[in-house]
Amino acid sequence: MNSFDLQTISTQLILIVISILVGIIIGAEREYRNKSAGLRTFILISFGSCVFTILSIKIGIQNPDRLAANIVTGIGFLGAGVIFKDDTKIGGITTASAIWGTASLGMAAGSGHIYLALLGTVVVMAILRLLLPLQRYIDTHHKIREYKIVTQSYTDFELCIEVFKKYNLDYALLRETKEVNHFSRTWVVTGSLQKHERLTNNLINNPKIISYQF
């Protein structure tokens, strides 16, 4: 084995180590926040993207962008696996986006663009951590919730509107369902978190409200 081969191998090992480091940094943040995709997942995503990119360059295929496109497609399936939906919201989108971004950083490392991989890691961490207070501020002052409110009488429709107006909340009726002995309505309500808390306290203590959820 000549010195050129040793140099090539050393370079590739450095690129792989950098990709693993990228996965550790982003994965540790997701693990700390107890997300569905954690430390090991992000390490493997970054590592795998890096190795695939190195192989595409090493093999010398005519269109390396085709392999890159296939990596992105595969990552799309992984991202879809961490997205979930419950009755009122969709979760896991940020983690899915982080998976997509981490794959791009692994590809950057594998192609030798170390500065892009390291700078991209800083950007991803800034988005996940430093922008969190801004997200909380917006969420506190402009919270949108879907309330499913169950009442016994159809005329309690106006009761819900009165409560929303009492706390200066914007509202819109999303759907209405008639059951055997009660009515169920889903409302989209917008306002500050403090106003939402007042609303829920009212719903808890209101004898005409059978049940509610958001």
C-alpha positions as CSV (number, residue, x, y, z in Angstrom):
1,M,0.0,0.0,0.0
2,N,1.6,3.3,-1.1
3,S,1.6,6.6,0.8
4,F,-1.1,8.0,-1.5
5,D,-3.5,5.3,-0.4
6,L,-2.6,5.8,3.3
7,Q,-3.2,9.5,2.9
8,T,-6.6,8.9,1.2
9,I,-7.6,6.5,3.9
10,S,-6.6,9.0,6.6
11,T,-8.6,11.7,4.9
12,Q,-11.7,9.5,4.7
13,L,-11.4,8.5,8.4
14,I,-11.2,12.1,9.3
15,L,-14.3,12.9,7.3
16,I,-16.2,9.9,9.0
17,V,-15.1,11.1,12.5
18,I,-16.4,14.6,11.7
19,S,-19.7,13.2,10.5
20,I,-20.0,11.2,13.7
21,L,-19.2,14.3,15.7
22,V,-22.0,16.1,13.9
23,G,-24.4,13.3,14.8
24,I,-23.3,13.3,18.4
25,I,-23.8,17.1,18.8
26,I,-27.3,17.2,17.2
27,G,-28.4,13.8,18.6
28,A,-27.4,14.7,22.1
29,E,-29.7,17.8,22.0
30,R,-32.6,15.7,20.7
31,E,-31.9,13.0,23.3
32,Y,-31.8,15.6,26.1
33,R,-35.2,16.8,25.0
34,N,-36.5,13.2,25.0
35,K,-37.5,13.2,21.3
36,S,-38.4,10.1,19.3
37,A,-35.1,10.1,17.4
38,G,-32.1,10.5,19.7
39,L,-28.4,10.2,20.0
40,R,-27.8,6.9,18.2
41,T,-30.2,7.7,15.4
42,F,-28.6,10.9,14.5
43,I,-25.1,9.5,14.7
44,L,-26.1,6.7,12.2
45,I,-27.8,9.1,9.9
46,S,-24.8,11.5,9.7
47,F,-22.4,8.5,9.5
48,G,-24.4,6.7,6.8
49,S,-24.8,9.9,4.7
50,C,-21.1,10.5,4.9
51,V,-20.1,7.0,3.9
52,F,-22.6,6.9,1.0
53,T,-21.2,10.2,-0.3
54,I,-17.6,8.9,0.1
55,L,-18.5,5.8,-1.8
56,S,-20.2,7.8,-4.6
57,I,-17.0,9.8,-5.1
58,K,-14.7,6.7,-4.7
59,I,-16.7,4.6,-7.2
60,G,-16.7,7.5,-9.6
61,I,-20.2,7.1,-10.9
62,Q,-21.1,9.4,-13.8
63,N,-23.8,11.2,-11.9
64,P,-23.0,11.5,-8.2
65,D,-26.1,13.6,-7.7
66,R,-28.3,10.6,-8.3
67,L,-26.8,8.9,-5.2
68,A,-27.3,12.1,-3.3
69,A,-30.9,12.2,-4.4
70,N,-31.4,8.6,-3.2
71,I,-29.9,9.5,0.2
72,V,-32.4,12.3,0.5
73,T,-35.3,10.0,-0.4
74,G,-34.2,7.4,2.2
75,I,-34.0,10.1,4.8
76,G,-37.5,11.2,3.9
77,F,-38.8,7.8,5.0
78,L,-36.9,8.1,8.3
79,G,-38.3,11.5,8.9
80,A,-41.8,10.4,8.2
81,G,-41.4,7.7,10.9
82,V,-40.9,10.2,13.7
83,I,-43.9,12.4,12.7
84,F,-47.1,11.6,14.7
85,K,-50.6,13.0,14.9
86,D,-53.0,12.9,17.8
87,D,-56.5,14.4,18.1
88,T,-55.5,18.0,18.1
89,K,-51.9,18.4,16.8
90,I,-49.1,17.1,14.7
91,G,-45.7,16.4,16.5
92,G,-42.2,15.4,15.5
93,I,-41.9,17.7,12.6
94,T,-38.9,19.5,14.1
95,T,-37.1,16.2,14.8
96,A,-37.9,15.1,11.2
97,S,-36.4,18.4,9.9
98,A,-33.3,17.9,12.1
99,I,-32.9,14.4,10.6
100,W,-33.1,15.9,7.1
101,G,-30.6,18.6,8.0
102,T,-28.2,16.1,9.7
103,A,-28.1,14.0,6.6
104,S,-27.1,17.0,4.5
105,L,-24.3,17.7,7.0
106,G,-23.1,14.1,6.8
107,M,-23.1,14.4,3.0
108,A,-21.1,17.7,3.3
109,A,-18.5,15.9,5.5
110,G,-18.3,13.0,3.1
111,S,-17.7,15.2,0.1
112,G,-14.8,17.0,1.9
113,H,-16.6,20.2,2.7
114,I,-15.7,20.2,6.3
115,Y,-16.4,23.9,6.9
116,L,-20.0,23.4,5.6
117,A,-20.5,20.4,8.0
118,L,-19.2,22.3,11.0
119,L,-20.9,25.6,10.2
120,G,-24.2,23.7,9.5
121,T,-23.9,22.0,12.8
122,V,-23.6,25.4,14.6
123,V,-26.7,26.6,12.6
124,V,-28.8,23.6,13.5
125,M,-27.9,23.8,17.2
126,A,-28.7,27.6,17.1
127,I,-32.1,26.8,15.6
128,L,-32.9,24.0,18.1
129,R,-31.6,25.8,21.2
130,L,-31.1,29.5,20.8
131,L,-34.4,30.1,19.0
132,L,-36.4,28.2,21.7
133,P,-37.0,31.3,23.9
134,L,-38.4,33.1,20.9
135,Q,-40.6,30.2,20.0
136,R,-41.9,30.1,23.6
137,Y,-42.5,33.9,23.6
138,I,-44.6,33.6,20.4
139,D,-46.4,30.6,21.8
140,T,-47.2,32.4,25.1
141,H,-48.6,35.5,23.4
142,H,-50.3,33.9,20.4
143,K,-51.5,30.4,21.3
144,I,-53.8,28.5,18.9
145,R,-55.7,25.6,20.2
146,E,-58.5,23.3,19.1
147,Y,-61.1,22.8,21.8
148,K,-63.6,20.0,21.7
149,I,-66.4,21.1,23.9
150,V,-69.4,18.8,24.7
151,T,-72.6,20.4,25.9
152,Q,-76.0,18.9,26.6
153,S,-78.2,21.4,24.8
154,Y,-77.9,22.8,21.3
155,T,-78.6,26.3,22.6
156,D,-75.3,26.1,24.6
157,F,-73.7,27.1,21.3
158,E,-74.1,30.7,22.4
159,L,-72.7,29.9,25.8
160,C,-69.4,28.9,24.2
161,I,-69.3,32.2,22.2
162,E,-70.0,34.2,25.4
163,V,-67.1,32.6,27.2
164,F,-64.7,33.2,24.3
165,K,-65.7,36.8,24.1
166,K,-65.4,37.2,27.9
167,Y,-61.7,36.5,27.7
168,N,-61.1,38.3,24.4
169,L,-60.3,35.2,22.4
170,D,-60.6,34.9,18.7
171,Y,-62.7,31.8,17.7
172,A,-64.0,29.9,14.8
173,L,-66.3,26.8,14.7
174,L,-64.5,24.0,13.0
175,R,-67.0,21.1,13.2
176,E,-70.2,20.2,15.0
177,T,-71.5,16.7,15.9
178,K,-74.9,15.7,17.3
179,E,-74.8,12.6,19.6
180,V,-77.6,10.8,21.3
181,N,-77.9,13.1,24.3
182,H,-75.4,15.8,23.7
183,F,-73.7,18.1,21.2
184,S,-70.0,18.1,20.4
185,R,-68.3,21.2,18.8
186,T,-64.7,21.7,17.9
187,W,-63.5,25.3,18.0
188,V,-60.2,26.9,16.9
189,V,-59.4,29.5,19.5
190,T,-56.6,32.0,19.4
191,G,-55.2,34.1,22.2
192,S,-52.5,34.4,24.9
193,L,-51.6,31.5,27.0
194,Q,-53.0,33.3,30.1
195,K,-56.3,33.8,28.4
196,H,-56.4,30.1,27.5
197,E,-55.8,29.2,31.1
198,R,-58.7,31.4,32.2
199,L,-60.9,29.8,29.6
200,T,-60.1,26.2,30.8
201,N,-60.8,27.2,34.4
202,N,-64.2,28.5,33.2
203,L,-64.9,25.3,31.3
204,I,-64.0,23.2,34.4
205,N,-66.4,25.1,36.7
206,N,-69.2,25.6,34.2
207,P,-72.1,23.1,35.0
208,K,-73.4,23.3,31.4
209,I,-70.1,21.9,30.0
210,I,-70.2,18.1,30.1
211,S,-66.5,17.7,29.0
212,Y,-63.8,19.4,27.0
213,Q,-60.4,18.7,25.6
214,F,-57.7,20.4,23.6
